[in-house]
Amino acid sequence: MLTICDSHHIPTNRCVPGHRACWTHTSFFLGAGEARRVQHEIIALVNRRLRRQWLEEAWESHLSRCAQRKG
């Protein structure tokens, strides 16, 4: 029996290969395109995380400057 403890155990579209990763009826393999799509999504995810970290640091810096002006 499968037990899901939290939302981290539920796969998202980032971790599931799409239908394009299999051979087509004409024996044309689309897996390379699928691999590129997954790679681009991983890069986009890293960029989103880095941007969020940068924004959080900029906000903390802003709050500290405001506190210095008042204080």
Biopython code that builds the backbone (N, CA, C, O; Angstrom):
import numpy as np
from Bio.PDB.StructureBuilder import StructureBuilder

atoms = [
    (1, "MET", "N", (0.835, -1.171, 0.000)),
    (1, "MET", "CA", (0.000, 0.000, 0.000)),
    (1, "MET", "C", (0.886, 1.243, 0.000)),
    (1, "MET", "O", (1.896, 1.294, 0.703)),
    (2, "LEU", "N", (0.511, 2.221, -0.774)),
    (2, "LEU", "CA", (1.267, 3.462, -0.906)),
    (2, "LEU", "C", (0.805, 4.454, 0.149)),
    (2, "LEU", "O", (-0.390, 4.712, 0.291)),
    (3, "THR", "N", (1.757, 5.005, 0.884)),
    (3, "THR", "CA", (1.437, 5.991, 1.901)),
    (3, "THR", "C", (2.058, 7.321, 1.513)),
    (3, "THR", "O", (3.268, 7.409, 1.305)),
    (4, "ILE", "N", (1.237, 8.351, 1.416)),
    (4, "ILE", "CA", (1.710, 9.688, 1.093)),
    (4, "ILE", "C", (1.728, 10.492, 2.386)),
    (4, "ILE", "O", (0.686, 10.731, 2.995)),
    (5, "CYS", "N", (2.939, 10.913, 2.804)),
    (5, "CYS", "CA", (3.072, 11.623, 4.074)),
    (5, "CYS", "C", (2.774, 13.108, 3.935)),
    (5, "CYS", "O", (2.118, 13.695, 4.795)),
    (6, "ASP", "N", (3.250, 13.714, 2.863)),
    (6, "ASP", "CA", (2.995, 15.144, 2.670)),
    (6, "ASP", "C", (3.016, 15.456, 1.175)),
    (6, "ASP", "O", (3.122, 14.556, 0.341)),
    (7, "SER", "N", (2.913, 16.735, 0.853)),
    (7, "SER", "CA", (2.806, 17.130, -0.544)),
    (7, "SER", "C", (4.091, 16.886, -1.331)),
    (7, "SER", "O", (4.061, 16.886, -2.561)),
    (8, "HIS", "N", (5.223, 16.678, -0.646)),
    (8, "HIS", "CA", (6.479, 16.427, -1.354)),
    (8, "HIS", "C", (6.503, 15.049, -2.019)),
    (8, "HIS", "O", (7.328, 14.800, -2.898)),
    (9, "HIS", "N", (5.616, 14.169, -1.611)),
    (9, "HIS", "CA", (5.555, 12.839, -2.205)),
    (9, "HIS", "C", (4.681, 12.785, -3.454)),
    (9, "HIS", "O", (4.637, 11.760, -4.135)),
    (10, "ILE", "N", (3.991, 13.873, -3.758)),
    (10, "ILE", "CA", (3.120, 13.908, -4.926)),
    (10, "ILE", "C", (3.912, 14.478, -6.093)),
    (10, "ILE", "O", (4.361, 15.622, -6.015)),
    (11, "PRO", "N", (4.100, 13.724, -7.172)),
    (11, "PRO", "CA", (4.892, 14.233, -8.291)),
    (11, "PRO", "C", (4.166, 15.363, -9.018)),
    (11, "PRO", "O", (2.938, 15.393, -9.090)),
    (12, "THR", "N", (4.946, 16.273, -9.545)),
    (12, "THR", "CA", (4.400, 17.362, -10.339)),
    (12, "THR", "C", (4.778, 17.143, -11.788)),
    (12, "THR", "O", (5.428, 16.152, -12.118)),
    (13, "ASN", "N", (4.384, 18.047, -12.645)),
    (13, "ASN", "CA", (4.719, 17.919, -14.057)),
    (13, "ASN", "C", (6.216, 18.016, -14.309)),
    (13, "ASN", "O", (6.693, 17.580, -15.357)),
    (14, "ARG", "N", (6.970, 18.586, -13.359)),
    (14, "ARG", "CA", (8.412, 18.694, -13.543)),
    (14, "ARG", "C", (9.084, 17.339, -13.499)),
    (14, "ARG", "O", (10.069, 17.115, -14.203)),
    (15, "CYS", "N", (8.559, 16.412, -12.666)),
    (15, "CYS", "CA", (9.232, 15.129, -12.507)),
    (15, "CYS", "C", (8.682, 14.020, -13.393)),
    (15, "CYS", "O", (9.296, 12.959, -13.503)),
    (16, "VAL", "N", (7.564, 14.242, -14.012)),
    (16, "VAL", "CA", (6.950, 13.193, -14.822)),
    (16, "VAL", "C", (7.267, 13.447, -16.285)),
    (16, "VAL", "O", (6.920, 14.505, -16.809)),
    (17, "PRO", "N", (7.922, 12.499, -16.966)),
    (17, "PRO", "CA", (8.170, 12.702, -18.379)),
    (17, "PRO", "C", (6.855, 12.712, -19.148)),
    (17, "PRO", "O", (5.919, 11.988, -18.808)),
    (18, "GLY", "N", (6.794, 13.520, -20.161)),
    (18, "GLY", "CA", (5.563, 13.652, -20.924)),
    (18, "GLY", "C", (5.377, 12.535, -21.936)),
    (18, "GLY", "O", (6.219, 11.648, -22.074)),
    (19, "HIS", "N", (4.275, 12.600, -22.627)),
    (19, "HIS", "CA", (3.969, 11.587, -23.635)),
    (19, "HIS", "C", (4.929, 11.671, -24.815)),
    (19, "HIS", "O", (5.013, 10.738, -25.614)),
    (20, "ARG", "N", (5.654, 12.784, -24.930)),
    (20, "ARG", "CA", (6.573, 12.939, -26.063)),
    (20, "ARG", "C", (7.854, 12.135, -25.890)),
    (20, "ARG", "O", (8.665, 12.084, -26.814)),
    (21, "ALA", "N", (8.062, 11.506, -24.738)),
    (21, "ALA", "CA", (9.297, 10.774, -24.474)),
    (21, "ALA", "C", (9.286, 9.370, -25.079)),
    (21, "ALA", "O", (10.270, 8.643, -24.942)),
    (22, "CYS", "N", (8.214, 8.974, -25.737)),
    (22, "CYS", "CA", (8.155, 7.629, -26.294)),
    (22, "CYS", "C", (8.261, 7.682, -27.819)),
    (22, "CYS", "O", (8.154, 8.746, -28.428)),
    (23, "TRP", "N", (8.472, 6.519, -28.412)),
    (23, "TRP", "CA", (8.551, 6.427, -29.869)),
    (23, "TRP", "C", (7.169, 6.650, -30.471)),
    (23, "TRP", "O", (6.158, 6.245, -29.898)),
    (24, "THR", "N", (7.138, 7.291, -31.618)),
    (24, "THR", "CA", (5.864, 7.504, -32.296)),
    (24, "THR", "C", (5.575, 6.319, -33.208)),
    (24, "THR", "O", (6.397, 5.411, -33.332)),
    (25, "HIS", "N", (4.425, 6.328, -33.836)),
    (25, "HIS", "CA", (4.062, 5.230, -34.738)),
    (25, "HIS", "C", (4.953, 5.192, -35.960)),
    (25, "HIS", "O", (5.068, 4.147, -36.601)),
    (26, "THR", "N", (5.587, 6.305, -36.302)),
    (26, "THR", "CA", (6.474, 6.335, -37.460)),
    (26, "THR", "C", (7.931, 6.074, -37.075)),
    (26, "THR", "O", (8.841, 6.302, -37.872)),
    (27, "SER", "N", (8.146, 5.593, -35.844)),
    (27, "SER", "CA", (9.474, 5.284, -35.316)),
    (27, "SER", "C", (10.354, 6.513, -35.182)),
    (27, "SER", "O", (11.580, 6.410, -35.230)),
    (28, "PHE", "N", (9.741, 7.672, -35.013)),
    (28, "PHE", "CA", (10.493, 8.906, -34.785)),
    (28, "PHE", "C", (10.523, 9.164, -33.289)),
    (28, "PHE", "O", (9.473, 9.322, -32.665)),
    (29, "PHE", "N", (11.714, 9.208, -32.709)),
    (29, "PHE", "CA", (11.861, 9.352, -31.265)),
    (29, "PHE", "C", (11.885, 10.827, -30.885)),
    (29, "PHE", "O", (12.705, 11.595, -31.389)),
    (30, "LEU", "N", (10.980, 11.214, -29.994)),
    (30, "LEU", "CA", (10.896, 12.597, -29.555)),
    (30, "LEU", "C", (11.508, 12.796, -28.173)),
    (30, "LEU", "O", (11.297, 13.831, -27.540)),
    (31, "GLY", "N", (12.256, 11.818, -27.710)),
    (31, "GLY", "CA", (12.824, 11.885, -26.376)),
    (31, "GLY", "C", (13.831, 13.004, -26.198)),
    (31, "GLY", "O", (13.939, 13.558, -25.104)),
    (32, "ALA", "N", (14.574, 13.355, -27.245)),
    (32, "ALA", "CA", (15.560, 14.435, -27.134)),
    (32, "ALA", "C", (14.863, 15.762, -26.868)),
    (32, "ALA", "O", (15.324, 16.558, -26.050)),
    (33, "GLY", "N", (13.767, 15.995, -27.552)),
    (33, "GLY", "CA", (12.989, 17.210, -27.303)),
    (33, "GLY", "C", (12.409, 17.220, -25.905)),
    (33, "GLY", "O", (12.365, 18.261, -25.248)),
    (34, "GLU", "N", (11.966, 16.061, -25.451)),
    (34, "GLU", "CA", (11.440, 15.952, -24.097)),
    (34, "GLU", "C", (12.537, 16.207, -23.068)),
    (34, "GLU", "O", (12.301, 16.866, -22.056)),
    (35, "ALA", "N", (13.726, 15.691, -23.324)),
    (35, "ALA", "CA", (14.850, 15.918, -22.410)),
    (35, "ALA", "C", (15.196, 17.401, -22.349)),
    (35, "ALA", "O", (15.489, 17.928, -21.276)),
    (36, "ARG", "N", (15.162, 18.078, -23.503)),
    (36, "ARG", "CA", (15.427, 19.522, -23.518)),
    (36, "ARG", "C", (14.344, 20.280, -22.751)),
    (36, "ARG", "O", (14.647, 21.236, -22.038)),
    (37, "ARG", "N", (13.095, 19.863, -22.892)),
    (37, "ARG", "CA", (12.000, 20.519, -22.183)),
    (37, "ARG", "C", (12.184, 20.377, -20.672)),
    (37, "ARG", "O", (12.002, 21.340, -19.927)),
    (38, "VAL", "N", (12.543, 19.184, -20.226)),
    (38, "VAL", "CA", (12.760, 18.950, -18.799)),
    (38, "VAL", "C", (13.961, 19.756, -18.313)),
    (38, "VAL", "O", (13.925, 20.333, -17.226)),
    (39, "GLN", "N", (15.022, 19.796, -19.114)),
    (39, "GLN", "CA", (16.211, 20.565, -18.736)),
    (39, "GLN", "C", (15.889, 22.054, -18.618)),
    (39, "GLN", "O", (16.343, 22.710, -17.681)),
    (40, "HIS", "N", (15.120, 22.586, -19.545)),
    (40, "HIS", "CA", (14.735, 23.993, -19.490)),
    (40, "HIS", "C", (13.858, 24.275, -18.266)),
    (40, "HIS", "O", (13.975, 25.331, -17.644)),
    (41, "GLU", "N", (12.989, 23.338, -17.926)),
    (41, "GLU", "CA", (12.151, 23.521, -16.738)),
    (41, "GLU", "C", (12.989, 23.509, -15.467)),
    (41, "GLU", "O", (12.718, 24.274, -14.541)),
    (42, "ILE", "N", (14.003, 22.649, -15.410)),
    (42, "ILE", "CA", (14.883, 22.615, -14.243)),
    (42, "ILE", "C", (15.635, 23.936, -14.122)),
    (42, "ILE", "O", (15.759, 24.480, -13.025)),
    (43, "ILE", "N", (16.133, 24.453, -15.235)),
    (43, "ILE", "CA", (16.833, 25.736, -15.230)),
    (43, "ILE", "C", (15.891, 26.854, -14.785)),
    (43, "ILE", "O", (16.280, 27.719, -14.001)),
    (44, "ALA", "N", (14.661, 26.837, -15.282)),
    (44, "ALA", "CA", (13.679, 27.852, -14.897)),
    (44, "ALA", "C", (13.364, 27.763, -13.409)),
    (44, "ALA", "O", (13.198, 28.788, -12.748)),
    (45, "LEU", "N", (13.280, 26.545, -12.877)),
    (45, "LEU", "CA", (13.014, 26.361, -11.448)),
    (45, "LEU", "C", (14.149, 26.931, -10.608)),
    (45, "LEU", "O", (13.902, 27.613, -9.613)),
    (46, "VAL", "N", (15.389, 26.657, -10.998)),
    (46, "VAL", "CA", (16.545, 27.193, -10.279)),
    (46, "VAL", "C", (16.534, 28.720, -10.350)),
    (46, "VAL", "O", (16.791, 29.390, -9.351)),
    (47, "ASN", "N", (16.238, 29.266, -11.522)),
    (47, "ASN", "CA", (16.183, 30.724, -11.665)),
    (47, "ASN", "C", (15.101, 31.336, -10.777)),
    (47, "ASN", "O", (15.315, 32.390, -10.178)),
    (48, "ARG", "N", (13.942, 30.683, -10.688)),
    (48, "ARG", "CA", (12.873, 31.193, -9.822)),
    (48, "ARG", "C", (13.299, 31.181, -8.364)),
    (48, "ARG", "O", (13.029, 32.128, -7.624)),
    (49, "ARG", "N", (13.966, 30.109, -7.950)),
    (49, "ARG", "CA", (14.427, 30.032, -6.561)),
    (49, "ARG", "C", (15.485, 31.090, -6.267)),
    (49, "ARG", "O", (15.458, 31.711, -5.204)),
    (50, "LEU", "N", (16.418, 31.303, -7.197)),
    (50, "LEU", "CA", (17.451, 32.321, -7.004)),
    (50, "LEU", "C", (16.842, 33.719, -6.969)),
    (50, "LEU", "O", (17.260, 34.557, -6.169)),
    (51, "ARG", "N", (15.859, 33.978, -7.828)),
    (51, "ARG", "CA", (15.207, 35.287, -7.828)),
    (51, "ARG", "C", (14.465, 35.523, -6.517)),
    (51, "ARG", "O", (14.513, 36.620, -5.961)),
    (52, "ARG", "N", (13.779, 34.492, -6.026)),
    (52, "ARG", "CA", (13.070, 34.635, -4.755)),
    (52, "ARG", "C", (14.053, 34.914, -3.623)),
    (52, "ARG", "O", (13.784, 35.750, -2.760)),
    (53, "GLN", "N", (15.185, 34.221, -3.621)),
    (53, "GLN", "CA", (16.200, 34.457, -2.597)),
    (53, "GLN", "C", (16.726, 35.890, -2.697)),
    (53, "GLN", "O", (16.897, 36.560, -1.678)),
    (54, "TRP", "N", (16.979, 36.355, -3.903)),
    (54, "TRP", "CA", (17.464, 37.722, -4.105)),
    (54, "TRP", "C", (16.437, 38.739, -3.609)),
    (54, "TRP", "O", (16.793, 39.720, -2.956)),
    (55, "LEU", "N", (15.154, 38.501, -3.924)),
    (55, "LEU", "CA", (14.105, 39.414, -3.477)),
    (55, "LEU", "C", (13.997, 39.439, -1.953)),
    (55, "LEU", "O", (13.816, 40.503, -1.361)),
    (56, "GLU", "N", (14.105, 38.282, -1.325)),
    (56, "GLU", "CA", (14.043, 38.236, 0.134)),
    (56, "GLU", "C", (15.213, 39.001, 0.753)),
    (56, "GLU", "O", (15.028, 39.724, 1.732)),
    (57, "GLU", "N", (16.411, 38.850, 0.196)),
    (57, "GLU", "CA", (17.570, 39.569, 0.708)),
    (57, "GLU", "C", (17.421, 41.074, 0.481)),
    (57, "GLU", "O", (17.785, 41.868, 1.350)),
    (58, "ALA", "N", (16.893, 41.470, -0.670)),
    (58, "ALA", "CA", (16.683, 42.888, -0.950)),
    (58, "ALA", "C", (15.646, 43.473, 0.006)),
    (58, "ALA", "O", (15.793, 44.611, 0.453)),
    (59, "TRP", "N", (14.601, 42.710, 0.326)),
    (59, "TRP", "CA", (13.574, 43.192, 1.238)),
    (59, "TRP", "C", (14.142, 43.349, 2.650)),
    (59, "TRP", "O", (13.858, 44.339, 3.324)),
    (60, "GLU", "N", (14.939, 42.380, 3.102)),
    (60, "GLU", "CA", (15.575, 42.482, 4.415)),
    (60, "GLU", "C", (16.498, 43.699, 4.467)),
    (60, "GLU", "O", (16.536, 44.403, 5.475)),
    (61, "SER", "N", (17.228, 43.945, 3.404)),
    (61, "SER", "CA", (18.104, 45.109, 3.335)),
    (61, "SER", "C", (17.287, 46.396, 3.408)),
    (61, "SER", "O", (17.674, 47.342, 4.093)),
    (62, "HIS", "N", (16.173, 46.430, 2.713)),
    (62, "HIS", "CA", (15.295, 47.593, 2.727)),
    (62, "HIS", "C", (14.754, 47.847, 4.139)),
    (62, "HIS", "O", (14.746, 48.983, 4.613)),
    (63, "LEU", "N", (14.302, 46.779, 4.804)),
    (63, "LEU", "CA", (13.765, 46.931, 6.154)),
    (63, "LEU", "C", (14.830, 47.429, 7.129)),
    (63, "LEU", "O", (14.543, 48.251, 7.999)),
    (64, "SER", "N", (16.059, 46.929, 6.982)),
    (64, "SER", "CA", (17.126, 47.385, 7.882)),
    (64, "SER", "C", (17.460, 48.856, 7.641)),
    (64, "SER", "O", (17.731, 49.586, 8.593)),
    (65, "ARG", "N", (17.444, 49.300, 6.390)),
    (65, "ARG", "CA", (17.685, 50.724, 6.093)),
    (65, "ARG", "C", (16.579, 51.597, 6.669)),
    (65, "ARG", "O", (16.854, 52.674, 7.198)),
    (66, "CYS", "N", (15.337, 51.147, 6.575)),
    (66, "CYS", "CA", (14.211, 51.908, 7.140)),
    (66, "CYS", "C", (14.342, 52.000, 8.664)),
    (66, "CYS", "O", (14.067, 53.042, 9.258)),
    (67, "ALA", "N", (14.764, 50.900, 9.285)),
    (67, "ALA", "CA", (14.914, 50.896, 10.739)),
    (67, "ALA", "C", (16.045, 51.848, 11.168)),
    (67, "ALA", "O", (15.939, 52.494, 12.210)),
    (68, "GLN", "N", (17.112, 51.939, 10.383)),
    (68, "GLN", "CA", (18.213, 52.834, 10.704)),
    (68, "GLN", "C", (17.794, 54.288, 10.595)),
    (68, "GLN", "O", (18.230, 55.121, 11.390)),
    (69, "ARG", "N", (16.952, 54.601, 9.617)),
    (69, "ARG", "CA", (16.481, 55.983, 9.436)),
    (69, "ARG", "C", (15.616, 56.413, 10.606)),
    (69, "ARG", "O", (15.705, 57.550, 11.070)),
    (70, "LYS", "N", (14.776, 55.499, 11.084)),
    (70, "LYS", "CA", (13.870, 55.833, 12.180)),
    (70, "LYS", "C", (14.598, 55.878, 13.523)),
    (70, "LYS", "O", (14.200, 56.603, 14.435)),
    (71, "GLY", "N", (15.648, 55.108, 13.626)),
    (71, "GLY", "CA", (16.196, 54.847, 14.883)),
    (71, "GLY", "C", (17.238, 55.572, 15.532)),
    (71, "GLY", "O", (17.626, 55.229, 16.649)),
]
sb = StructureBuilder()
sb.init_structure("model")
sb.init_model(0)
sb.init_chain("A")
sb.init_seg("    ")
for serial, (resi, resn, name, xyz) in enumerate(atoms, 1):
    if name == "N":
        sb.init_residue(resn, " ", resi, " ")
    sb.init_atom(name, np.array(xyz, "f"), 0.0, 1.0, " ", f" {name:<3s}", serial, name[0])
structure = sb.get_structure()
